[in-house]
Amino acid sequence: MYRRLGRTAAFALALAVAACTHTPAPTAPVSNVALPSAKPETKTPTALLATDAATLSALDKILASNARSDVNRARDAARHPRETLQFFGIRSTMTVMEIWPGGSGWYAEILAPLLREHGRYIAAEHDPLSSAYAKDNVRALTAKFAASPELYSKAEIVALQAPNALSPIANNSVDLVLTFRNLHNWLARPETTPAMLKAIYAALKPGGILGIVDHRADPMAPVDPLAKLGYVNEHFAIELMEQAGFEFVGSSDVNTNSNDTRDYDQGVWTLPPTYRLGDKDRERYTLIGESDRFTLRFRKPLNAR
């Protein structure tokens, strides 16, 4: 299902709050920015490239392949990779840049083989010079690619991280940028989001697509521009992208989880796969499953330079 959400006047005020407030530990959401209660209007994307049958066939083979670990395949039920990538309009001939695939390369394990023969896969990881965590992530992803050259020999790893690594690829060279559960991390550092979005915008070709998946906040709750509990208001996310110059195309419910109550003291990290509370109430959180997530598709305007 596709939905078109309207603009919100909360954007400017939310950014002002974010610029002067930062608390790394989870706390209650900011309460001075409220969402409109109007129901979003429906919109169906038109004149956009759709995933072709050959790509879907290749994708199905990759998803079922024994080259993927059992642990990763077990998460397909929560992450819906086929439906998600199809919603974003992926084709095996595209140049695709995935932002922060992580050391495990969950989506890289799908995307790199899919694009190996006729497209291009670019893993835009953290800047390894920025921290030990970033260095470890890049090292782990590099090792994963090196261990299976028949799958990953053409995959590229570049650095994309504010403030010092913001030109990972030539401008206007990417067909599709994907980012999975990263926006909330950028929002935690207010200066990061505009820089990352500017870099993404520059990398995309005119008409190129930006696909975003992240943990969805309660739509009737006050907006927390720092996303301290890991949840991002969908309306706020759309407004951020539009302010960065992207056109909102539509949303999909493919990654919706109505069991997620979003009211955990330790935020979204209480749920699988993180289980921040360890064994405490683990069965309860397992039954809830992974977080409720929005899935949003944007486009760089065709007339953009």
CORJO-V855036 format. One line per field, one symbol per residue. ss: DSSP state (@ for helix, = for strand, . for the rest). phi: phi as a letter, one per 20 degrees, with the letter a starting at -180 (. if undefined). psi: psi as a letter, one per 20 degrees, with the letter a starting at -180 (. if undefined). Layout:
BEGIN
ss: ???
phi: ???
psi: ???
END
This chain:
BEGIN
ss: ...=......@@@@@@@@@@....................=...........@@@@@@@@@@@@.....@@@@@.@@@@.@@@@@@@.......=====........@@@@@@@@....======......@@@@@@@@@@@@@@@@.@@@@...====.=...=........=======..@@@@@..@@@@@@@@@@@@@@=============...............=.@@@@@@@@@@..=======..............@@@@...........@@@@@@@....========.....
phi: .dcddefcffgffffffffdcbcffgcffgdecdefeffffebdfcldfdfefffffffffffefffeffffffegfedlffffffffmfcfefecdeelfnfflgfgfeffffefeccbdceeegffeeaffffffffffffffffcffdcfefddcdbafddcccfbfglcdebdcbdlcgfffffcgffgfffffffgffffgnfdddccbfefgfeegfdfelfenedfffffffgfffeoeeferccegdfcfffemcegemfffefeflgemeflfffffffnfffceccdccfgfefe
psi: pqqpqrqpiigghghgghhjpoohqpaqqpjjoqqqiqpqqqppqqkqpqprhgghghgggghiqihqqhgghhihhhilhghghhhikqqiiqopoppmirhhlghhhggghhighibppoonrqoiihrhgggggggghghgghhmhihjhiqqprpopqiinjmhqqqliphppppolhghhghhnhigghgghgggghhqqpiqqpppprpprpijqqpoiilhjipppgggggggghhiiqppgrqqjhkpoiioikkphjbhihrqjglhjcipkhgghghgarqpqqoqprppqhjq.
END
